Amino acid sequence: MTIACSTSVRCGSSLDAALRTVAELGFRSVDLLAIDGWVHVNPSDLVSDWEGTVSRLDDRLSAYGLVPLALNTGTGPQLHDRSEAACELRRAEIAALIRLMQRYGVQLAAIQPLGNDASRPWADVLADCVATLREYDTAAREAGVAFALELHIHSPFETLEQARALIAAMPEVKLVYDPSHFVMQGIDIRETEWLMDHAVHVHVRDAARDRMQAHLGEGDVDLDWMLGTLARRGYSGHFSIEYLEDGGMDVLGDVIGVRDAILRYFPEGK
């Protein structure tokens, strides 16, 4: 079991600044943000300029002695967009992401579900998302890697009811367990335990109602319950610590605190 720090810790800064911070915190493994239109690694850049994009990434990873453990990905098209143009672009970006995973030996990438489409019945959005997720799954299996969906606030999958409907429609779906998106809606973290049945990766940070993140111990993510439950259930995947850069909130101490907490329950971690 390995603990990575996400480059989200410097999601408002350059890739160089993010990787430098992760290394200075004492991590060897990094979870790279690769969501198109954000920072750090853009799937569209991988498609349009593979050599240049990867050369820059190789250089910075080598400079800071970091090894990618996981990716947090999002393509340009929305997950629910099944137009011909969107599907063609998405397939190209998925192929580029898989190529990146294979380059670094990354076995798993999270899928950011992006936005909802409130103009259509949610059942139709679900059906289109499932069609897209099955394309991800097919491409990943053929390449010997895996994608897992992160259930996310302000997405088609932000409620537990939507999560249940997704699993009913696609029982084989793999999930990233990140209870912060439910806790910030006022949902007790214990109500999310059943999601662990489908979890192949875990994102960790504290959060509170209406706040996506909180200083460790000041929010409602009961880390002792969460980590203890994962350990009791025999969770054998990896962890990514995913605090976000916030100009008014210094989260670096929280990152270290979360890492120490994980190691208490998973002492074999590194």
Buried (B, 14 or more C-beta within 10 A) or exposed (E): BBBBBBBBBBBEBEBBBBBBBBBEBEBBBBBBBBBBEBBBBBBBBBBEEBEEBBEBBEEBBEEBEBBBBBBBBBBBBBBBBBEEEBBEBBBBBBBBBBBBBEEBEBBBBBBBBBBBBEEEEBEEBBEBBBBBBEBBBEBBEEBEBBBBBBBBBEBBBBBBEBBEBBBEBBEEBBBBBBBBBBBBBEBEBEEBBEBBEBBBBBBBBBBBEEBBBBBBEEBBBBBEBBBEBBBEEEBEBBBBBBBBBEEEEEBBEBBBBBBEBBBEBBEEBE
